Amino acid sequence: MGNYMKSYEDFTGDIYRLTGIDLSNYKQTQMKRRIDTRISKSECKGYDEYIRLLSSDKKQLDEFVEYITINVSEFYRNPEQWEILRSRIIPSLIEKFGTGLNIWSAACSTGDEPYSLVMALSEFIPLSKIRINATDISDEVIAKAKIGLYSAKSIENVPKKYKEEYFKANGPVYEISDKIKKCVTFKHHNLLSDLYPKGQHLIVCRNVLIYFTEEAKDEIFTKYYNSLSDGGVLFIGSTEQILKYRDIGYKRLDSFFYEK
């Protein structure tokens, strides 16, 4: 067991070389526990053997990335916050920037969030004019997002009119309409190492950063600030807060909304 514990740092170095994911930016106790559980289920004896498995099996590697990046998502998660977005934030952004909004759904997981954004925006902007840039570090979840199949549970907060108009029951799952899919472009992106797009009017990144260290969070919130246009808004999750938002330059509009 001693060697198993001792080689965790070597393991994080190997993972960085394999995937570009720097595990030192995640809270170590939580991440190490998740990885140790994963290794024990794979029947590998320790980090060395598990790295050999990941290096030789692309499917296992993709599944590992999806597992450690913790993809828990659902449509209209925390509906009361989406109501603030619909009633206050979107109208104010359209007033400032017009209908050609630059919107980034970061760490978008299986697409629930960017597709929810399209539906929320459709009340104000024709679908043909809505463009959302959605990114995630896991190619596996991006592939799922592009397919657009969801469980009944994941869509239970979708407003009834959108559920009827944009989802089709397909056995036990629901398929999202191509009209909604066409509004979103999915790309691979690493929040810690890749360049951020500039001139964004709205950035949505929710319930992702709780797994990161405080230093990594500060760095990402600052990068989001630099990515926004003046007057642009960052929408974060109900599990998160920006402790030093004034130091970065944000103005707090509401519990989970920050303006540059």
N, C-alpha and C positions, 0 to 999 in steps of 0.2 A: 504493500500500500504506500510505503514511503516514496518510492520512485514515481509512482502514479501521481502523487501530490506534487512532487518536486519538479516534474517536467511540464507543468501547466504553462509556464512562461515560454518554453520551447514550442509547445503546441500552438500558442497564440501567434508566435512568429511564423510557424508553418502555415497557419490559416491565412495570415496576412499575405504571404507569398502566393497561396493558392487562389484566394478570392478577392484580395484588396480590402477586406474587412479588418479593421484594427480593433480587436477585442478589448484592448486596454482602455478604450473610451466608454466601455460598458461597465456597469457596477459589477465588480469582480465576484462577490459572493453569490449573487443571483445567477450570473452567467456561468460560473464554474459549476454550480449545482445542476443547472440545466444540461450542460455538456456532459457531466459525469453520468447523469441519468440516461442520456442518449447513448453514450458509449456502452453502458452496462446492458442496454436493450439490444445493442448491435452484436453482442457476444464477443466483442474485441477485448483483448486483455491490455488495457491501458492506452495511453495517448499515441505511442509509436505505431501500434497495430492499427489504430483507428485512422491515423493520418495516411497510412499505406492504403487502407480501404478507400478513403476519400480521393486520393491521388489517382487511383486506378478505375474508379467507377463514377462516371459523370452524374448518373441518376442519384447516387447516394450523396454526392456533393451538393447537387441542387436541392435535395430534400433537407440537407444539413443547413444550408443558407436560409431556406424558408423557415426552418425550425428556430434558428437562433435570432432571426429578425422579428419574431413574435407577431405574426399577422392575425390579429383579432380585429375584425371589422364588421360593420353592418350599415345599412342605409339609414340616413337621418338619425345617426347615433346622438342621443341627448336631444330630442325633438325641440325642447324649449330654446336651445341655442340656435337651431336652424330657423326657428321663428324670428329670432333677433336678426339673423342674417337676411331673411326674406323681407322683414318689415322695415329695417333700418339701414343695414349695411349696404345691400345691393342698390337700393334707390339712391343712397348718398354717393356711391361709387359712379353710378351712371350719370348723376348730376355733375360730378367733377370731371369724369374722363370720357363720357359718351358710352355708346353701346359696344364699341370694339375693345372690350376689356381683355387685358393680359392676365390670365389666371393660371396659377401653378398649384396642383394638388401633389404635395411632396410626401414621400413614403406612403403611396396610395394603396398599397396592399392589393386586394383582389378586385379593386375598381368600384367598390361600394360608394366611396366618398366622391370621386370625380363624377360618377354617374348621378349621385344625389345633387351635386352642384349644377349639373346640366338641367335637371328638373326644376331646381329652385330658380335658376336664371330664366327658364323658359316662360315664366310668368311676365317677364319684362322685355325679353329679347327673342326674336324668332330663332328657332333651332338652327336654321341655315347660317346664322351669324355667330353662334356660340362656339368658341374654340378653347379647349382646356388642355394644358400640358400636364400630364400625370407621370410621375416617376417613382421607381422603387429600386431597391438594391437586389431584390430577388427576381431572377428571370422566370422562376417557376410561378410566382404569383402574378407577374405581368401576363404570362401566357393564359392563366385562368381568367384574368380581367378581360382580356381580348375576346375570350369565348363568351363570357357574360351569362353564366348559369348560376342561380342562387337558390338557397333553401327558403322555405316559407318563413322561417324564423328571422333570417337576415333581412327580409323585406317588410317585416311587420309594422315598422314605423313609417313606411312610405305613405304619403297622403292617398286616400282612396281613389281620387280622380287619376292620379299618375299610375297607381297600381293597375287600374283598369285599362288605361291607355297605352302604357309602355311595357307591360309584362304579359307573357303568355305562359300558361301552365303547360309543362312538358313532363308528364308523369309526376314524380315527387318534387321536381325542381321548377323554377321559373326562369324563363329566358327573357333577357332584356332586349328591347327593340333596337334594330339597326339604326333607327333615327337618332337614338341617344348615343349609341356607340360611335357613330360618325363624328360626333362633336369632340371626342377625346383622342389625343395622341399619347400613346404609352412609350416610355423610354427607360432604359437602365440608368440609375444615378446613385452615387454614393455621397450621402450628405456630408461626410467627413473629409472627403478628398477631391471630389469633382467641383468644377466651376459652377456657380449659381447663375441662372438667367437674370438679366437686368430689366429694369422698367416694368416690374410686375405691379398690377393694381390690387390683386388679392392673392395671398398665399394661404393655403390651408394645410396644416400639418398637425394632426390631432392624436393624442394618446400614444405617441411614439417615443418621445424624449425622456419619459420617466425611467427608461432602462439605461440612460446614459449617465456618465459622471457629471458633476456640477460644472466642471471645466469645459467638457464637451458641449453641454447645453448652452453655456454662455457664448461659446464660439459659434454655434449654429444660430442662435437668436440674433447675434450680431451680423452674421452672413445674410440672414433673412432681411434684416433692416437695410443692409446695403443693396439687396436685390429689389426692394420695393421702390416705386416712384414716391415722391413727396405726396403725402395724402393717401398712400396705399395702406392696406389693412392686412394684418396677420391674424388668422383665426386658429387658436390652439385648442387642445382637448380639456375635458373637465378634470383630468387627473394632473394637469400641469398649471404652473404659473411662472411668470418671468419676474424673478425677485428684483433684479436690477434694471427694470425696464426704463426708468428715467435716465440712468447712467448711459444706456445704449442710445437713447433718443426717442423712445416710444412715448406715445400718449395713450393712456388706458381709456378705451371707449366703453367697455363693459367687462364683465368677469373674464371672458375668454377672447376678447377682441382688442387688438393694439394697433394704433395708427402711427405711421411714420410722420 
